[in-house]
Amino acid sequence: MRFIKIHKPSKDDAVYQYMLKKETEGKPKKVAKIAALNKFLRIYYARVKEAYVVA
């Protein structure tokens, strides 16, 4: 997750913004990173699920 803070995403930055939000709320850096990772996995799962839905 250190890479995320070094190279800011240009378009789809929901995870990056969420991590910054958690850090500004006073969460420890590790907690903010884990929360951002959890959000990333939920977004990724939703997109994969959406791609493979049989209509």
C-alpha distance matrix in Angstrom:
0.0 3.8 5.2 5.3 7.2 9.1 10.4 11.4 12.4 16.2 17.5 15.6 13.2 13.8 10.3 9.4 12.8 12.5 9.6 11.8 14.8 13.8 13.2 16.6 18.2 17.8 15.3 13.8 10.2 9.6 11.6 9.9 6.4 8.9 10.9 8.6 8.0 11.7 12.5 10.9 13.0 16.0 16.0 15.7 18.5 20.6 20.6 21.4 24.0 25.5 25.8 27.7 30.0 33.6 35.8
3.8 0.0 3.8 5.4 5.5 6.5 9.0 10.7 12.8 16.4 18.5 17.2 14.6 15.8 12.7 10.7 13.9 14.3 11.0 12.2 15.6 14.9 13.4 16.5 18.7 17.9 16.0 14.1 10.2 10.5 13.2 11.5 8.7 11.7 13.8 11.6 11.6 15.3 15.9 14.4 16.7 19.6 19.4 19.2 22.1 24.1 23.8 24.8 27.5 28.8 29.0 31.1 33.4 37.0 39.1
5.2 3.8 0.0 3.8 5.5 5.1 6.2 8.6 10.3 13.8 16.0 15.2 13.2 15.1 12.4 10.5 14.0 15.1 12.5 13.6 17.1 17.1 15.9 18.7 21.1 20.8 19.0 17.5 13.7 14.0 16.3 14.2 11.2 14.0 15.6 12.7 12.5 16.3 16.3 14.1 16.6 19.5 18.7 18.1 21.3 23.2 22.3 23.3 26.4 27.3 27.1 29.4 32.0 35.4 37.5
5.3 5.4 3.8 0.0 3.8 5.6 5.5 6.2 7.5 11.2 13.1 11.9 9.5 11.4 8.9 6.7 10.3 11.6 9.4 10.6 13.9 14.4 13.7 16.2 18.6 18.9 17.3 16.5 12.9 13.5 15.0 12.3 9.8 12.7 13.5 10.2 10.7 14.3 13.6 11.7 14.7 17.1 16.0 16.0 19.4 20.8 20.1 21.5 24.4 25.1 25.2 27.8 30.0 33.6 35.4
7.2 5.5 5.5 3.8 0.0 3.8 5.7 6.1 8.9 12.2 14.6 14.0 11.0 12.8 10.6 7.4 10.1 11.8 9.2 9.0 12.7 13.4 11.8 14.0 16.9 16.9 15.9 15.0 11.5 13.2 14.9 11.9 10.3 13.9 14.5 11.6 13.0 16.4 15.7 14.5 17.7 19.8 18.8 19.3 22.6 23.8 23.3 25.0 27.7 28.2 28.6 31.3 33.3 36.9 38.6
9.1 6.5 5.1 5.6 3.8 0.0 3.8 6.3 9.5 12.4 15.4 15.5 13.1 15.6 13.8 10.6 13.3 15.4 13.0 12.6 16.4 17.1 15.3 17.3 20.4 20.3 19.4 18.1 14.5 16.0 18.2 15.5 13.6 17.0 18.0 15.1 16.0 19.5 18.9 17.2 20.3 22.7 21.4 21.4 24.9 26.2 25.2 26.7 29.7 30.2 30.1 32.8 35.1 38.6 40.4
10.4 9.0 6.2 5.5 5.7 3.8 0.0 3.8 6.3 9.0 12.1 12.6 10.9 14.0 12.8 10.0 12.8 15.3 13.7 13.5 17.1 18.3 17.2 19.0 21.9 22.4 21.5 20.7 17.1 18.4 20.1 17.1 15.1 18.2 18.8 15.4 16.1 19.5 18.4 16.2 19.4 21.6 19.8 19.6 23.3 24.4 22.9 24.6 27.7 27.8 27.6 30.4 32.8 36.2 37.8
11.4 10.7 8.6 6.2 6.1 6.3 3.8 0.0 3.8 6.4 9.3 9.9 7.8 11.0 10.6 7.6 9.7 12.7 11.9 11.4 14.6 16.4 15.7 17.0 19.9 21.0 20.4 20.2 17.0 18.6 19.6 16.2 14.8 17.9 17.6 14.1 15.5 18.6 16.8 15.0 18.5 20.2 18.1 18.6 22.2 22.8 21.5 23.6 26.5 26.2 26.4 29.4 31.4 34.9 36.2
12.4 12.8 10.3 7.5 8.9 9.5 6.3 3.8 0.0 3.8 6.0 6.5 5.5 9.2 9.4 7.6 9.8 12.6 12.6 12.9 15.5 17.5 17.5 18.9 21.4 22.8 21.9 22.1 19.0 20.1 20.7 17.3 15.7 18.2 17.6 13.9 15.0 17.6 15.4 13.3 16.7 18.1 15.5 15.8 19.6 19.9 18.2 20.4 23.4 22.9 22.9 26.1 28.0 31.4 32.7
16.2 16.4 13.8 11.2 12.2 12.4 9.0 6.4 3.8 0.0 3.8 6.5 6.9 10.6 12.0 10.4 11.7 14.8 15.5 15.3 17.5 20.0 20.2 21.0 23.6 25.4 24.8 25.3 22.3 23.6 24.0 20.5 19.2 21.6 20.7 17.0 18.3 20.6 18.0 15.9 19.3 20.3 17.2 17.7 21.4 21.1 19.1 21.6 24.4 23.4 23.2 26.7 28.5 31.7 32.6
17.5 18.5 16.0 13.1 14.6 15.4 12.1 9.3 6.0 3.8 0.0 3.8 5.9 9.0 11.2 10.8 11.5 14.3 15.8 16.0 17.6 20.1 21.0 21.7 23.8 26.0 25.3 26.2 23.5 24.5 24.4 20.9 19.8 21.7 20.3 16.7 17.9 19.6 16.6 14.7 17.9 18.3 14.9 15.7 19.2 18.4 16.3 19.1 21.7 20.3 20.3 23.9 25.4 28.6 29.2
15.6 17.2 15.2 11.9 14.0 15.5 12.6 9.9 6.5 6.5 3.8 0.0 3.8 5.9 8.1 8.8 9.8 11.7 13.5 14.5 15.7 17.8 19.2 20.3 21.9 24.1 23.1 24.1 21.5 22.1 21.7 18.4 17.2 18.7 17.1 13.6 14.6 16.1 13.0 11.1 14.3 14.5 11.1 12.2 15.6 14.9 13.2 16.1 18.5 17.4 17.9 21.3 22.7 26.1 27.0
13.2 14.6 13.2 9.5 11.0 13.1 10.9 7.8 5.5 6.9 5.9 3.8 0.0 3.8 5.5 5.2 6.1 8.5 10.0 10.7 12.2 14.3 15.5 16.6 18.4 20.5 19.6 20.6 18.1 19.0 18.6 15.1 14.2 16.2 14.6 11.0 12.8 14.5 11.6 10.3 13.9 14.4 11.7 13.2 16.6 16.2 15.3 18.1 20.4 19.8 20.6 23.8 25.2 28.8 29.7
13.8 15.8 15.1 11.4 12.8 15.6 14.0 11.0 9.2 10.6 9.0 5.9 3.8 0.0 3.8 5.5 5.2 6.1 8.7 10.0 10.4 12.3 14.3 15.3 16.4 18.9 17.8 19.3 17.3 18.0 16.9 13.5 13.2 14.5 12.2 9.1 11.3 12.1 8.7 8.5 12.1 11.8 9.4 11.9 14.8 14.1 14.0 17.1 18.8 18.3 19.8 22.8 23.7 27.4 28.3
10.3 12.7 12.4 8.9 10.6 13.8 12.8 10.6 9.4 12.0 11.2 8.1 5.5 3.8 0.0 3.8 5.5 5.0 6.2 8.7 9.8 10.6 12.4 14.3 15.3 17.2 15.5 16.5 14.2 14.6 13.7 10.5 9.6 10.9 9.1 5.6 7.7 9.2 6.5 6.1 9.8 10.4 9.0 10.9 13.9 14.2 14.3 16.8 18.7 19.0 20.4 23.0 24.2 28.0 29.3
9.4 10.7 10.5 6.7 7.4 10.6 10.0 7.6 7.6 10.4 10.8 8.8 5.2 5.5 3.8 0.0 3.8 5.4 5.2 6.3 8.6 10.1 10.8 12.5 14.4 15.9 14.8 15.5 12.9 14.0 13.8 10.2 9.5 12.0 10.7 7.3 9.8 12.0 9.9 9.4 13.1 14.2 12.7 14.3 17.5 17.8 17.7 20.1 22.3 22.4 23.5 26.3 27.7 31.4 32.7
12.8 13.9 14.0 10.3 10.1 13.3 12.8 9.7 9.8 11.7 11.5 9.8 6.1 5.2 5.5 3.8 0.0 3.8 5.4 5.1 6.1 8.7 9.9 10.5 12.3 14.6 14.1 15.7 13.8 15.5 14.6 10.8 11.4 13.7 11.5 8.9 12.1 13.5 10.9 11.5 15.1 15.3 13.8 16.2 19.1 18.8 19.0 21.8 23.6 23.4 24.9 27.8 28.8 32.5 33.4
12.5 14.3 15.1 11.6 11.8 15.4 15.3 12.7 12.6 14.8 14.3 11.7 8.5 6.1 5.0 5.4 3.8 0.0 3.8 5.4 5.0 6.3 8.7 9.9 10.6 12.9 11.8 13.7 12.3 13.5 11.8 8.3 9.4 10.9 8.2 6.3 9.9 10.6 8.2 9.8 13.1 12.9 12.3 15.0 17.3 17.3 18.2 20.8 22.2 22.4 24.3 26.8 27.6 31.4 32.5
9.6 11.0 12.5 9.4 9.2 13.0 13.7 11.9 12.6 15.5 15.8 13.5 10.0 8.7 6.2 5.2 5.4 3.8 0.0 3.8 5.4 5.2 6.3 8.7 9.9 11.2 9.7 10.7 8.8 10.1 9.2 5.4 6.3 8.8 7.1 5.2 8.7 10.4 9.3 10.4 13.5 14.3 14.2 16.2 18.6 19.3 20.1 22.3 24.0 24.6 26.2 28.5 29.7 33.5 34.9
11.8 12.2 13.6 10.6 9.0 12.6 13.5 11.4 12.9 15.3 16.0 14.5 10.7 10.0 8.7 6.3 5.1 5.4 3.8 0.0 3.8 5.5 5.1 6.2 8.6 10.1 9.9 11.2 9.5 12.0 11.4 7.7 9.2 12.2 10.6 9.0 12.5 14.2 12.8 13.8 17.2 17.8 17.2 19.4 22.0 22.3 22.9 25.4 27.1 27.4 29.0 31.6 32.6 36.4 37.6
14.8 15.6 17.1 13.9 12.7 16.4 17.1 14.6 15.5 17.5 17.6 15.7 12.2 10.4 9.8 8.6 6.1 5.0 5.4 3.8 0.0 3.8 5.4 5.2 6.2 9.0 9.2 11.7 11.2 13.4 11.8 8.4 10.9 13.0 10.5 9.8 13.6 14.3 12.6 14.5 17.6 17.5 17.2 19.9 22.1 22.0 23.1 25.8 27.0 27.2 29.2 31.7 32.4 36.1 37.1
13.8 14.9 17.1 14.4 13.4 17.1 18.3 16.4 17.5 20.0 20.1 17.8 14.3 12.3 10.6 10.1 8.7 6.3 5.2 5.5 3.8 0.0 3.8 5.5 5.0 6.8 5.8 8.4 8.5 10.4 8.2 5.3 8.6 10.2 7.9 8.5 12.0 12.5 11.8 14.1 16.7 16.8 17.3 19.9 21.7 22.0 23.5 25.8 26.9 27.6 29.7 31.8 32.5 36.3 37.6
13.2 13.4 15.9 13.7 11.8 15.3 17.2 15.7 17.5 20.2 21.0 19.2 15.5 14.3 12.4 10.8 9.9 8.7 6.3 5.1 5.4 3.8 0.0 3.8 5.3 5.3 5.2 6.7 6.4 9.4 8.5 5.9 8.8 11.4 10.3 10.4 13.7 15.0 14.6 16.3 19.0 19.7 20.1 22.2 24.3 25.0 26.2 28.3 29.8 30.5 32.3 34.5 35.5 39.3 40.7
16.6 16.5 18.7 16.2 14.0 17.3 19.0 17.0 18.9 21.0 21.7 20.3 16.6 15.3 14.3 12.5 10.5 9.9 8.7 6.2 5.2 5.5 3.8 0.0 3.8 5.2 7.3 9.6 10.0 13.1 12.0 9.4 12.5 14.9 13.2 13.3 16.8 17.8 16.9 18.8 21.7 21.9 22.0 24.5 26.7 26.9 28.0 30.5 31.8 32.2 34.2 36.6 37.3 41.1 42.1
18.2 18.7 21.1 18.6 16.9 20.4 21.9 19.9 21.4 23.6 23.8 21.9 18.4 16.4 15.3 14.4 12.3 10.6 9.9 8.6 6.2 5.0 5.3 3.8 0.0 3.8 5.8 9.2 10.7 13.2 11.1 9.4 13.0 14.5 12.4 13.5 16.9 17.2 16.4 19.0 21.5 21.3 21.9 24.7 26.3 26.4 28.1 30.5 31.4 32.0 34.3 36.4 36.9 40.6 41.6
17.8 17.9 20.8 18.9 16.9 20.3 22.4 21.0 22.8 25.4 26.0 24.1 20.5 18.9 17.2 15.9 14.6 12.9 11.2 10.1 9.0 6.8 5.3 5.2 3.8 0.0 3.8 6.4 8.8 11.4 9.9 9.1 12.6 14.2 13.0 14.5 17.5 18.1 18.1 20.4 22.7 23.0 23.9 26.3 27.9 28.5 30.2 32.3 33.3 34.2 36.4 38.3 39.0 42.8 44.1
15.3 16.0 19.0 17.3 15.9 19.4 21.5 20.4 21.9 24.8 25.3 23.1 19.6 17.8 15.5 14.8 14.1 11.8 9.7 9.9 9.2 5.8 5.2 7.3 5.8 3.8 0.0 3.8 6.4 8.1 6.2 6.0 9.6 10.7 9.9 11.8 14.4 14.9 15.5 17.8 19.8 20.3 21.6 23.7 25.2 26.1 27.9 29.7 30.7 32.0 34.0 35.8 36.6 40.3 41.8
13.8 14.1 17.5 16.5 15.0 18.1 20.7 20.2 22.1 25.3 26.2 24.1 20.6 19.3 16.5 15.5 15.7 13.7 10.7 11.2 11.7 8.4 6.7 9.6 9.2 6.4 3.8 0.0 3.8 5.5 5.3 6.3 8.7 10.1 10.7 12.4 14.3 15.5 16.7 18.4 20.2 21.4 22.8 24.3 25.9 27.3 28.9 30.4 31.7 33.2 34.9 36.6 37.7 41.4 43.2
10.2 10.2 13.7 12.9 11.5 14.5 17.1 17.0 19.0 22.3 23.5 21.5 18.1 17.3 14.2 12.9 13.8 12.3 8.8 9.5 11.2 8.5 6.4 10.0 10.7 8.8 6.4 3.8 0.0 3.8 5.5 5.1 6.1 8.6 9.8 10.5 12.2 14.2 15.3 16.3 18.3 20.0 21.0 22.2 24.2 25.8 26.9 28.3 30.0 31.5 32.9 34.7 36.1 39.8 41.7
9.6 10.5 14.0 13.5 13.2 16.0 18.4 18.6 20.1 23.6 24.5 22.1 19.0 18.0 14.6 14.0 15.5 13.5 10.1 12.0 13.4 10.4 9.4 13.1 13.2 11.4 8.1 5.5 3.8 0.0 3.8 5.4 5.1 6.2 8.6 9.8 10.5 12.3 14.2 15.2 16.5 18.4 20.0 20.8 22.4 24.4 25.7 26.7 28.3 30.2 31.5 32.9 34.5 38.1 40.3
11.6 13.2 16.3 15.0 14.9 18.2 20.1 19.6 20.7 24.0 24.4 21.7 18.6 16.9 13.7 13.8 14.6 11.8 9.2 11.4 11.8 8.2 8.5 12.0 11.1 9.9 6.2 5.3 5.5 3.8 0.0 3.8 5.4 5.2 6.1 8.6 9.8 10.5 12.3 14.2 15.4 16.6 18.4 19.8 21.0 22.7 24.5 25.7 26.9 28.6 30.4 31.8 32.9 36.6 38.6
9.9 11.5 14.2 12.3 11.9 15.5 17.1 16.2 17.3 20.5 20.9 18.4 15.1 13.5 10.5 10.2 10.8 8.3 5.4 7.7 8.4 5.3 5.9 9.4 9.4 9.1 6.0 6.3 5.1 5.4 3.8 0.0 3.8 5.5 5.1 6.1 8.6 9.8 10.5 12.2 14.3 15.4 16.5 18.2 19.9 21.2 22.6 24.3 25.7 27.0 28.7 30.5 31.7 35.4 37.2
6.4 8.7 11.2 9.8 10.3 13.6 15.1 14.8 15.7 19.2 19.8 17.2 14.2 13.2 9.6 9.5 11.4 9.4 6.3 9.2 10.9 8.6 8.8 12.5 13.0 12.6 9.6 8.7 6.1 5.1 5.4 3.8 0.0 3.8 5.4 5.0 6.1 8.5 9.8 10.4 12.3 14.2 15.2 16.2 18.1 19.9 21.0 22.2 24.0 25.6 26.8 28.6 30.1 33.8 35.8
8.9 11.7 14.0 12.7 13.9 17.0 18.2 17.9 18.2 21.6 21.7 18.7 16.2 14.5 10.9 12.0 13.7 10.9 8.8 12.2 13.0 10.2 11.4 14.9 14.5 14.2 10.7 10.1 8.6 6.2 5.2 5.5 3.8 0.0 3.8 5.4 5.0 6.1 8.6 9.7 10.5 12.3 14.2 15.1 16.3 18.4 20.0 20.9 22.2 24.2 25.7 27.0 28.4 32.0 34.2
10.9 13.8 15.6 13.5 14.5 18.0 18.8 17.6 17.6 20.7 20.3 17.1 14.6 12.2 9.1 10.7 11.5 8.2 7.1 10.6 10.5 7.9 10.3 13.2 12.4 13.0 9.9 10.7 9.8 8.6 6.1 5.1 5.4 3.8 0.0 3.8 5.4 5.1 6.3 8.7 10.0 10.7 12.5 14.2 15.4 16.7 18.6 20.1 21.1 22.7 24.6 26.1 27.1 30.8 32.6
8.6 11.6 12.7 10.2 11.6 15.1 15.4 14.1 13.9 17.0 16.7 13.6 11.0 9.1 5.6 7.3 8.9 6.3 5.2 9.0 9.8 8.5 10.4 13.3 13.5 14.5 11.8 12.4 10.5 9.8 8.6 6.1 5.0 5.4 3.8 0.0 3.8 5.4 5.0 6.1 8.6 9.9 10.5 12.1 14.1 15.4 16.6 18.3 19.8 21.0 22.6 24.5 25.8 29.5 31.3
8.0 11.6 12.5 10.7 13.0 16.0 16.1 15.5 15.0 18.3 17.9 14.6 12.8 11.3 7.7 9.8 12.1 9.9 8.7 12.5 13.6 12.0 13.7 16.8 16.9 17.5 14.4 14.3 12.2 10.5 9.8 8.6 6.1 5.0 5.4 3.8 0.0 3.8 5.4 5.0 6.2 8.6 9.9 10.4 12.1 14.2 15.3 16.3 18.0 19.8 21.0 22.6 24.2 27.9 30.0
11.7 15.3 16.3 14.3 16.4 19.5 19.5 18.6 17.6 20.6 19.6 16.1 14.5 12.1 9.2 12.0 13.5 10.6 10.4 14.2 14.3 12.5 15.0 17.8 17.2 18.1 14.9 15.5 14.2 12.3 10.5 9.8 8.5 6.1 5.1 5.4 3.8 0.0 3.8 5.4 5.2 6.3 8.7 9.9 10.6 12.4 14.4 15.4 16.4 18.3 20.1 21.3 22.4 26.1 28.2
12.5 15.9 16.3 13.6 15.7 18.9 18.4 16.8 15.4 18.0 16.6 13.0 11.6 8.7 6.5 9.9 10.9 8.2 9.3 12.8 12.6 11.8 14.6 16.9 16.4 18.1 15.5 16.7 15.3 14.2 12.3 10.5 9.8 8.6 6.3 5.0 5.4 3.8 0.0 3.8 5.5 5.1 6.2 8.6 9.9 10.7 12.5 14.3 15.3 16.5 18.5 20.3 21.2 25.0 26.6
10.9 14.4 14.1 11.7 14.5 17.2 16.2 15.0 13.3 15.9 14.7 11.1 10.3 8.5 6.1 9.4 11.5 9.8 10.4 13.8 14.5 14.1 16.3 18.8 19.0 20.4 17.8 18.4 16.3 15.2 14.2 12.2 10.4 9.7 8.7 6.1 5.0 5.4 3.8 0.0 3.8 5.5 5.2 6.0 8.5 9.9 10.6 12.2 14.0 15.3 16.6 18.5 20.0 23.8 25.7
13.0 16.7 16.6 14.7 17.7 20.3 19.4 18.5 16.7 19.3 17.9 14.3 13.9 12.1 9.8 13.1 15.1 13.1 13.5 17.2 17.6 16.7 19.0 21.7 21.5 22.7 19.8 20.2 18.3 16.5 15.4 14.3 12.3 10.5 10.0 8.6 6.2 5.2 5.5 3.8 0.0 3.8 5.5 5.0 5.9 8.5 9.9 10.4 11.9 13.9 15.2 16.5 18.0 21.7 23.9
16.0 19.6 19.5 17.1 19.8 22.7 21.6 20.2 18.1 20.3 18.3 14.5 14.4 11.8 10.4 14.2 15.3 12.9 14.3 17.8 17.5 16.8 19.7 21.9 21.3 23.0 20.3 21.4 20.0 18.4 16.6 15.4 14.2 12.3 10.7 9.9 8.6 6.3 5.1 5.5 3.8 0.0 3.8 5.5 5.2 6.2 8.7 10.0 10.5 12.2 14.3 15.6 16.4 20.1 22.0
16.0 19.4 18.7 16.0 18.8 21.4 19.8 18.1 15.5 17.2 14.9 11.1 11.7 9.4 9.0 12.7 13.8 12.3 14.2 17.2 17.2 17.3 20.1 22.0 21.9 23.9 21.6 22.8 21.0 20.0 18.4 16.5 15.2 14.2 12.5 10.5 9.9 8.7 6.2 5.2 5.5 3.8 0.0 3.8 5.5 5.2 6.3 8.7 9.9 10.5 12.4 14.6 15.5 19.3 20.9
15.7 19.2 18.1 16.0 19.3 21.4 19.6 18.6 15.8 17.7 15.7 12.2 13.2 11.9 10.9 14.3 16.2 15.0 16.2 19.4 19.9 19.9 22.2 24.5 24.7 26.3 23.7 24.3 22.2 20.8 19.8 18.2 16.2 15.1 14.2 12.1 10.4 9.9 8.6 6.0 5.0 5.5 3.8 0.0 3.8 5.5 5.2 6.2 8.5 9.8 10.7 12.5 14.3 18.0 20.1
18.5 22.1 21.3 19.4 22.6 24.9 23.3 22.2 19.6 21.4 19.2 15.6 16.6 14.8 13.9 17.5 19.1 17.3 18.6 22.0 22.1 21.7 24.3 26.7 26.3 27.9 25.2 25.9 24.2 22.4 21.0 19.9 18.1 16.3 15.4 14.1 12.1 10.6 9.9 8.5 5.9 5.2 5.5 3.8 0.0 3.8 5.5 5.2 5.9 8.4 9.9 10.7 12.1 15.7 18.1
20.6 24.1 23.2 20.8 23.8 26.2 24.4 22.8 19.9 21.1 18.4 14.9 16.2 14.1 14.2 17.8 18.8 17.3 19.3 22.3 22.0 22.0 25.0 26.9 26.4 28.5 26.1 27.3 25.8 24.4 22.7 21.2 19.9 18.4 16.7 15.4 14.2 12.4 10.7 9.9 8.5 6.2 5.2 5.5 3.8 0.0 3.8 5.5 5.1 6.0 8.6 10.1 10.5 14.3 16.0
20.6 23.8 22.3 20.1 23.3 25.2 22.9 21.5 18.2 19.1 16.3 13.2 15.3 14.0 14.3 17.7 19.0 18.2 20.1 22.9 23.1 23.5 26.2 28.0 28.1 30.2 27.9 28.9 26.9 25.7 24.5 22.6 21.0 20.0 18.6 16.6 15.3 14.4 12.5 10.6 9.9 8.7 6.3 5.2 5.5 3.8 0.0 3.8 5.4 5.0 6.2 8.8 10.1 13.8 15.4
21.4 24.8 23.3 21.5 25.0 26.7 24.6 23.6 20.4 21.6 19.1 16.1 18.1 17.1 16.8 20.1 21.8 20.8 22.3 25.4 25.8 25.8 28.3 30.5 30.5 32.3 29.7 30.4 28.3 26.7 25.7 24.3 22.2 20.9 20.1 18.3 16.3 15.4 14.3 12.2 10.4 10.0 8.7 6.2 5.2 5.5 3.8 0.0 3.8 5.4 5.1 6.4 8.7 12.2 14.6
24.0 27.5 26.4 24.4 27.7 29.7 27.7 26.5 23.4 24.4 21.7 18.5 20.4 18.8 18.7 22.3 23.6 22.2 24.0 27.1 27.0 26.9 29.8 31.8 31.4 33.3 30.7 31.7 30.0 28.3 26.9 25.7 24.0 22.2 21.1 19.8 18.0 16.4 15.3 14.0 11.9 10.5 9.9 8.5 5.9 5.1 5.4 3.8 0.0 3.8 5.4 5.3 6.2 9.8 12.2
25.5 28.8 27.3 25.1 28.2 30.2 27.8 26.2 22.9 23.4 20.3 17.4 19.8 18.3 19.0 22.4 23.4 22.4 24.6 27.4 27.2 27.6 30.5 32.2 32.0 34.2 32.0 33.2 31.5 30.2 28.6 27.0 25.6 24.2 22.7 21.0 19.8 18.3 16.5 15.3 13.9 12.2 10.5 9.8 8.4 6.0 5.0 5.4 3.8 0.0 3.8 5.5 5.4 9.1 10.4
25.8 29.0 27.1 25.2 28.6 30.1 27.6 26.4 22.9 23.2 20.3 17.9 20.6 19.8 20.4 23.5 24.9 24.3 26.2 29.0 29.2 29.7 32.3 34.2 34.3 36.4 34.0 34.9 32.9 31.5 30.4 28.7 26.8 25.7 24.6 22.6 21.0 20.1 18.5 16.6 15.2 14.3 12.4 10.7 9.9 8.6 6.2 5.1 5.4 3.8 0.0 3.8 5.8 8.7 10.6
27.7 31.1 29.4 27.8 31.3 32.8 30.4 29.4 26.1 26.7 23.9 21.3 23.8 22.8 23.0 26.3 27.8 26.8 28.5 31.6 31.7 31.8 34.5 36.6 36.4 38.3 35.8 36.6 34.7 32.9 31.8 30.5 28.6 27.0 26.1 24.5 22.6 21.3 20.3 18.5 16.5 15.6 14.6 12.5 10.7 10.1 8.8 6.4 5.3 5.5 3.8 0.0 3.8 6.2 9.2
30.0 33.4 32.0 30.0 33.3 35.1 32.8 31.4 28.0 28.5 25.4 22.7 25.2 23.7 24.2 27.7 28.8 27.6 29.7 32.6 32.4 32.5 35.5 37.3 36.9 39.0 36.6 37.7 36.1 34.5 32.9 31.7 30.1 28.4 27.1 25.8 24.2 22.4 21.2 20.0 18.0 16.4 15.5 14.3 12.1 10.5 10.1 8.7 6.2 5.4 5.8 3.8 0.0 3.8 6.2
33.6 37.0 35.4 33.6 36.9 38.6 36.2 34.9 31.4 31.7 28.6 26.1 28.8 27.4 28.0 31.4 32.5 31.4 33.5 36.4 36.1 36.3 39.3 41.1 40.6 42.8 40.3 41.4 39.8 38.1 36.6 35.4 33.8 32.0 30.8 29.5 27.9 26.1 25.0 23.8 21.7 20.1 19.3 18.0 15.7 14.3 13.8 12.2 9.8 9.1 8.7 6.2 3.8 0.0 3.8
35.8 39.1 37.5 35.4 38.6 40.4 37.8 36.2 32.7 32.6 29.2 27.0 29.7 28.3 29.3 32.7 33.4 32.5 34.9 37.6 37.1 37.6 40.7 42.1 41.6 44.1 41.8 43.2 41.7 40.3 38.6 37.2 35.8 34.2 32.6 31.3 30.0 28.2 26.6 25.7 23.9 22.0 20.9 20.1 18.1 16.0 15.4 14.6 12.2 10.4 10.6 9.2 6.2 3.8 0.0
